[in-house]
Amino acid sequence: MRLALVGGLGFGQRRKPYSLAAELQLAYAEMPFNDGVILLGDNLYGDASPTRGLVRLFAGLTERGVPFYAVLGEQDSIGDLRDAEIKSPLFNMMGRRYYSQTFRDGLVELFVLDSNTLSSGAGQSLQGDSVQLDWLRTQLAESRATWKVVAIHQPVYSTVRGDTAGSDLAHLLEPLFTSYGVTLVLQGHDRVYERLVPRAGVVYVTCGNATSVARGGLGPGDAMRSAGNDRTTGFATVEFSSDSCKIVAYDALDNAVDEAAIPRAQTLVSAPR
């Protein structure tokens, strides 16, 4: 089972992501990701009309039955964009700003969150969005998936210079991740690729450099970071079997810039309710 990861698509800006679409087509021809493409937020800019353009842009994948699953970024929550995305058949959000998707008879369960209402930076208290948090706690506790994966826009942890948005998210979410056996957290927002050293058994991966990159955004020699790319645009893939998980990150020329095996997290015996 294989998924592609794309963050910061930014469709609707003058810099349109045609090169990314071509890169995905090349990657798909070599190693198909028929289970889907996860869009890690900041998918659209401006107004809701670009959804039609996106359908045309990715027709080479959607015509082969490849589904897309969207995460909301802060750009996606401006004006009418949020409603347009959660209702769009392309984004498979089922009318919800946070949702879960199960793959391959429970091999993987993906929990898609809306970070826009979880961070105090979005005008919320430190308690965040209690309804969303209660939903996540219940869904994680009930999940019997072999691999539990979370997708969120704003990073819970990051080594990008000046990024402090995740402090509230870590306070709210990390106890749930570690208690209920989340293995992998997929993040967007920052215009880089980075994979962090596992923290309490959870691996945090940021992939937000689909169409632009924060050159030099990763400081040198950070002990939290296992790998990173702040020089080119790119995307990543993650594949699962019953006993293994592997992530591969690509640059703008489809060269692999990171490849790693990810161990499955363990669920604590007494998880907080």
C-alpha positions as CSV (number, residue, x, y, z in Angstrom):
1,M,0.0,0.0,0.0
2,R,1.5,3.3,-1.0
3,L,0.4,7.0,-0.6
4,A,1.9,10.2,-2.0
5,L,2.4,13.2,0.2
6,V,2.0,16.8,-1.2
7,G,2.0,19.9,0.9
8,G,1.7,23.6,-0.1
9,L,0.1,22.9,-3.5
10,G,-1.0,26.6,-3.6
11,F,-3.2,26.3,-6.6
12,G,-4.7,29.6,-7.5
13,Q,-1.4,31.6,-7.2
14,R,0.4,32.8,-10.2
15,R,3.0,30.0,-9.6
16,K,0.8,27.1,-10.7
17,P,1.8,23.6,-9.8
18,Y,2.1,22.1,-13.3
19,S,5.7,20.9,-12.7
20,L,4.5,19.1,-9.5
21,A,1.8,17.3,-11.5
22,A,4.4,16.2,-14.0
23,E,6.7,14.9,-11.2
24,L,3.8,12.9,-9.7
25,Q,3.0,11.4,-13.0
26,L,6.6,10.2,-13.4
27,A,6.7,8.8,-9.9
28,Y,3.4,7.1,-10.4
29,A,4.6,5.4,-13.6
30,E,7.6,3.9,-11.7
31,M,5.9,3.1,-8.3
32,P,2.1,3.6,-8.4
33,F,0.4,5.1,-5.4
34,N,-3.1,3.8,-6.2
35,D,-4.2,4.2,-2.5
36,G,-4.2,8.0,-2.8
37,V,-2.5,11.4,-2.5
38,I,-2.7,13.3,0.8
39,L,-2.8,17.1,0.3
40,L,-1.3,18.5,3.5
41,G,-2.9,21.9,3.4
42,D,-2.6,25.3,1.7
43,N,-4.1,23.5,-1.2
44,L,-6.0,26.5,-2.7
45,Y,-5.4,30.2,-2.7
46,G,-7.8,33.0,-3.6
47,D,-11.3,31.7,-4.3
48,A,-13.1,28.4,-4.8
49,S,-12.9,28.4,-8.6
50,P,-9.5,26.7,-8.9
51,T,-11.1,23.3,-7.8
52,R,-12.1,22.8,-11.4
53,G,-8.5,23.6,-12.5
54,L,-7.2,21.0,-10.1
55,V,-9.5,18.3,-11.5
56,R,-8.0,19.0,-14.9
57,L,-4.4,19.2,-13.6
58,F,-4.5,15.8,-11.9
59,A,-6.7,14.1,-14.5
60,G,-3.9,11.7,-15.3
61,L,-4.2,10.3,-11.8
62,T,-7.9,10.6,-11.1
63,E,-8.7,8.9,-14.4
64,R,-6.7,5.9,-13.0
65,G,-8.8,6.0,-9.9
66,V,-6.2,7.6,-7.6
67,P,-8.1,9.4,-4.8
68,F,-7.0,12.6,-3.1
69,Y,-7.5,13.3,0.6
70,A,-7.2,16.9,1.8
71,V,-6.1,18.5,5.0
72,L,-7.1,22.1,5.7
73,G,-4.4,24.7,6.0
74,E,-4.8,28.4,7.0
75,Q,-5.1,29.4,3.4
76,D,-7.9,26.9,2.9
77,S,-9.9,28.5,5.7
78,I,-10.2,32.0,4.1
79,G,-13.5,33.0,2.7
80,D,-15.4,30.3,0.8
81,L,-12.5,28.0,0.4
82,R,-13.1,25.8,3.4
83,D,-16.7,24.9,2.4
84,A,-15.6,24.4,-1.2
85,E,-12.9,22.0,-0.3
86,I,-14.8,19.9,2.3
87,K,-17.7,19.5,-0.3
88,S,-15.5,18.9,-3.3
89,P,-15.5,15.3,-4.6
90,L,-11.8,15.7,-5.5
91,F,-10.8,16.2,-1.8
92,N,-12.8,13.3,-0.3
93,M,-13.5,15.1,2.9
94,M,-17.1,13.9,3.2
95,G,-18.3,17.4,4.2
96,R,-16.0,17.4,7.3
97,R,-13.0,19.5,8.3
98,Y,-11.6,16.5,10.2
99,Y,-12.2,12.9,9.4
100,S,-10.7,9.4,9.2
101,Q,-10.0,7.1,6.3
102,T,-9.2,3.4,6.5
103,F,-7.1,1.6,3.9
104,R,-6.8,-2.1,2.9
105,D,-9.1,-3.7,5.4
106,G,-7.6,-1.9,8.4
107,L,-3.9,-2.1,7.5
108,V,-3.7,1.7,7.8
109,E,-6.1,4.3,9.4
110,L,-5.5,7.9,8.5
111,F,-6.8,10.6,11.0
112,V,-7.0,14.0,9.3
113,L,-7.1,16.9,11.6
114,D,-7.9,20.6,11.3
115,S,-5.1,22.5,13.0
116,N,-6.7,25.9,12.4
117,T,-8.9,25.5,15.5
118,L,-6.3,23.6,17.7
119,S,-3.7,26.3,18.1
120,S,-3.9,29.4,20.2
121,G,-2.3,31.2,17.3
122,A,-5.6,30.7,15.5
123,G,-7.4,32.6,18.3
124,Q,-8.2,29.6,20.4
125,S,-7.5,28.9,24.0
126,L,-4.9,26.3,25.0
127,Q,-7.7,23.8,25.3
128,G,-8.2,24.1,21.6
129,D,-11.2,22.6,19.8
130,S,-12.5,20.3,22.4
131,V,-15.0,18.6,20.1
132,Q,-12.3,17.7,17.6
133,L,-10.0,16.5,20.4
134,D,-12.8,14.3,21.9
135,W,-13.5,12.9,18.4
136,L,-9.8,12.1,17.9
137,R,-9.5,10.4,21.3
138,T,-12.5,8.2,20.6
139,Q,-11.4,7.3,17.1
140,L,-7.9,6.4,18.1
141,A,-9.1,4.3,21.0
142,E,-11.5,2.4,18.8
143,S,-9.2,1.9,15.9
144,R,-7.9,-1.6,15.3
145,A,-5.6,-0.6,12.4
146,T,-2.1,-2.0,12.2
147,W,-0.7,1.4,11.4
148,K,-2.3,4.6,12.8
149,V,-1.2,7.8,10.9
150,V,-2.2,11.4,11.6
151,A,-2.2,14.1,8.9
152,I,-2.2,17.8,10.0
153,H,-1.2,21.1,8.5
154,Q,0.6,23.1,11.2
155,P,3.6,21.0,12.5
156,V,3.4,19.6,16.0
157,Y,7.2,19.5,16.0
158,S,9.5,21.3,13.6
159,T,13.1,22.5,13.4
160,V,12.3,25.2,10.8
161,R,13.8,28.5,11.9
162,G,11.2,30.7,13.6
163,D,8.4,28.1,13.6
164,T,6.8,28.2,17.1
165,A,3.2,27.4,16.0
166,G,3.4,23.8,17.2
167,S,3.9,24.4,20.9
168,D,0.1,24.3,21.7
169,L,-0.4,21.4,19.3
170,A,2.3,19.3,21.1
171,H,0.6,20.0,24.4
172,L,-2.8,18.9,23.1
173,L,-1.9,16.1,20.8
174,E,1.3,14.3,21.8
175,P,-0.3,12.5,24.8
176,L,-3.0,11.1,22.5
177,F,-0.4,10.0,19.9
178,T,1.8,8.2,22.3
179,S,-1.1,6.6,24.3
180,Y,-3.0,5.2,21.4
181,G,-0.2,4.0,19.2
182,V,0.2,6.6,16.4
183,T,3.3,5.7,14.4
184,L,3.5,8.6,11.9
185,V,2.4,12.3,11.9
186,L,2.4,13.9,8.4
187,Q,2.6,17.7,8.5
188,G,2.6,20.6,6.0
189,H,2.8,24.4,6.4
190,D,6.6,24.8,6.4
191,R,8.0,25.0,2.9
192,V,10.6,22.3,3.4
193,Y,10.8,18.5,3.8
194,E,12.1,17.2,7.1
195,R,11.9,13.9,9.0
196,L,12.5,14.2,12.8
197,V,14.1,11.7,15.1
198,P,11.3,9.6,16.7
199,R,9.9,11.2,19.7
200,A,8.3,8.8,22.2
201,G,7.9,6.3,19.4
202,V,6.2,8.8,17.0
203,V,7.9,10.0,13.7
204,Y,7.0,13.5,12.6
205,V,7.5,14.3,8.9
206,T,6.9,17.7,7.3
207,C,6.3,17.8,3.5
208,G,5.3,21.3,2.6
209,N,7.5,22.1,-0.4
210,A,5.3,21.1,-3.3
211,T,5.5,24.3,-5.3
212,S,7.8,26.6,-3.3
213,V,10.6,26.2,-0.9
214,A,12.0,28.1,2.1
215,R,15.6,28.0,1.1
216,G,17.9,27.8,4.2
217,G,14.9,27.3,6.4
218,L,16.4,24.4,8.2
219,G,19.2,25.3,10.5
220,P,22.4,23.1,10.4
221,G,23.0,20.2,12.7
222,D,19.7,20.1,14.7
223,A,19.7,17.1,16.9
224,M,15.9,16.7,16.4
225,R,16.3,16.2,12.7
226,S,17.1,12.9,10.9
227,A,16.8,14.3,7.3
228,G,15.8,17.4,5.5
229,N,15.6,19.3,2.2
230,D,15.3,23.1,2.1
231,R,16.8,23.6,-1.4
232,T,14.2,22.3,-3.8
233,T,10.5,21.7,-4.2
234,G,9.4,18.1,-3.9
235,F,7.0,15.5,-2.5
236,A,7.2,12.1,-0.7
237,T,5.7,8.7,-0.7
238,V,5.0,6.4,2.2
239,E,4.3,2.7,1.9
240,F,3.0,0.1,4.3
241,S,2.9,-3.6,4.7
242,S,1.8,-5.6,7.7
243,D,5.2,-5.4,9.3
244,S,7.0,-2.4,7.6
245,C,6.6,1.2,6.8
246,K,9.0,3.1,4.5
247,I,9.0,6.8,3.5
248,V,10.8,8.2,0.5
249,A,11.2,12.0,-0.2
250,Y,11.9,13.3,-3.7
251,D,13.3,16.6,-5.0
252,A,12.1,18.5,-8.0
253,L,13.9,16.1,-10.4
254,D,12.4,13.0,-8.8
255,N,15.7,12.1,-7.1
256,A,15.3,10.5,-3.7
257,V,16.7,12.8,-1.0
258,D,15.6,10.7,2.0
259,E,14.6,7.1,2.5
260,A,13.9,5.5,5.9
261,A,12.2,2.6,7.5
262,I,9.8,3.6,10.3
263,P,9.1,1.3,13.3
264,R,5.5,0.8,14.4
265,A,4.6,2.6,17.6
266,Q,3.2,0.7,20.6
267,T,-0.1,1.5,22.4
268,L,0.2,2.1,26.1
269,V,-1.8,-0.3,28.3
270,S,-3.5,2.4,30.3
271,A,-4.4,5.2,27.9
272,P,-5.9,8.5,29.3
273,R,-9.6,9.1,28.6
